[in-house]
Amino acid sequence: MNDKASVMDGRPTGRVEADLRDAATGPRPEAADAAVDDALRFWQQMSLAAAPAGTPEPRRIDVPAELRGALALLETSAEGSLHGGPSVPSAGALYPYETYVVTNGPGGPRVFSVDVTRRGCRLLHEGEQVAGALARGGLALPSPDAFLVLIAVRPWMSIRKYDDRGYLYAQLDAAHLGTHLLCLAARGHRRAQWLTRAATGPLGALLRLDEHHVVPHSVLLVADRTGSGQPSVSGWTCADWRGIPPVPRVRNGSEARCWRGLLPRLQSPPALPATPRPRPLLAPERDGEPRPPGSRRDGEPHRPASDALADLAPRRRSAKDFGDAELPLPRLREALSALGTPLATDLPASPGFGATLVARRVTGLAPGAYPVLGDGRIGAEPTGTTHASADDIVRICMGQEQLRHTCAAVVLHARHQDIFRHGMRGVDEALLRSGALAHLVYLGATATGTAVTTIGGFDAGRWHSLAGLADEDEVLYVAMLGTPGTSTVKIDRLQPAHAHGQR
């Protein structure tokens, strides 16, 4: 008899089960029998089952030439990261996204799943079924030198850890990723567009994302690469996974329970095709019409160009703490100027969306709340003068002691009507805009040597008061800025969740 437990059929056998069975024999108290039965049931629930004999194995194939551009982009997205994944800010979630790539090479349209950490990709579908899914969603088939990147969100990854608040973190993280990829793609391609309102349902149905508890988020269209020659993607592997049965999921595990609770709230983006065009994501200036992109008045800080933003991406880090020193106003202004960067998206105008600077310890700027204008400039007059002590900052940031010496905060907010009139779709769009703008704050701060971190766990009511917002406004996201502290920089997702009791 083999003494090692076997899990091929999904239940333990051998010595472990025999010991449990023997322990249950003989005259024993009823409570002891129940404990043994419960232990056996739990052991069985922990067991895994390998694919049965005869299951098709994926076939290794060469990395298709038309996929190389997308892999090079995703590979670049991980530069500067010490843990192998895309170097993007974390809103607290644990890698709540997946990436898929659609190509249109000599063999016709294909869709691949891509794992940047493992440097591997899987061919999932090709041919008419891919073309049909794109057509039903109103997505144009990419040209032979172009590709689509589908970002899909796994909200249960953070919901099961952070409860319902985890949905917000997952959406913000996906928005950070999309902005990160858009900035990188714009550097090496003449055409890089973020289709945030694309009808991705048919493509998601083809990929059976709902069966894997995954939600389509948005699509990036990348085309017309500059430079000559094929991108180098050595070390990547590719396998043909068509016809390979999916790994069965636990019927009533924490993932499934989170998904069932989320399903009634999920809404697809509207099938409203819009041509993406570069424009800032903040509302226009309050003192008149927005100025043309790229123009600036005398004395205004220089806004980083798109190429400069891409160069800053690998250096971006979330600060672990802030130093006990004031932040110079010129440095703050230059960091915030990145908020006026035009991004090529199809997001509609949102006049109710805004950003407010809460200044605490800024040299040359009186403490208070100041509107941040559409081009990233700080308003001349404060809209609020409520002061927040260091203890106040720690308290309204849910006990995050490392934020005590924060010099300033950018509070992103929107009107209730603009967020909720479209149901959860409006919430998703507001969070997408918030995450994209927060990412620009990260890059602007990186350019000036300003310490920065974003927080999703906070007392929204207290930030509402500090920012001097109207009753109709809702706080969405907060970016904290200051001088660098003495601790080492935080590497995304490796720190405890301070705002959730170290969970």
Helices and strands as residue ranges (DSSP letters): H 15-23, H 30-46, E 59-61, G 65-67, H 68-77, E 97-105, E 108-115, E 120-126, H 128-136, E 147-153, H 156-162, H 165-188, E 189-195, H 201-206, G 209-212, E 215-225, E 237-240, H 254-262, G 263-265, E 277-279, H 306-312, G 313-315, E 327-328, H 329-336, G 337-340, E 343-345, E 353-359, E 362-363, E 368-372, H 390-396, G 401-403, E 408-415, H 416-420, H 424-448, E 451-455, H 460-466, E 473-482, G 498-500
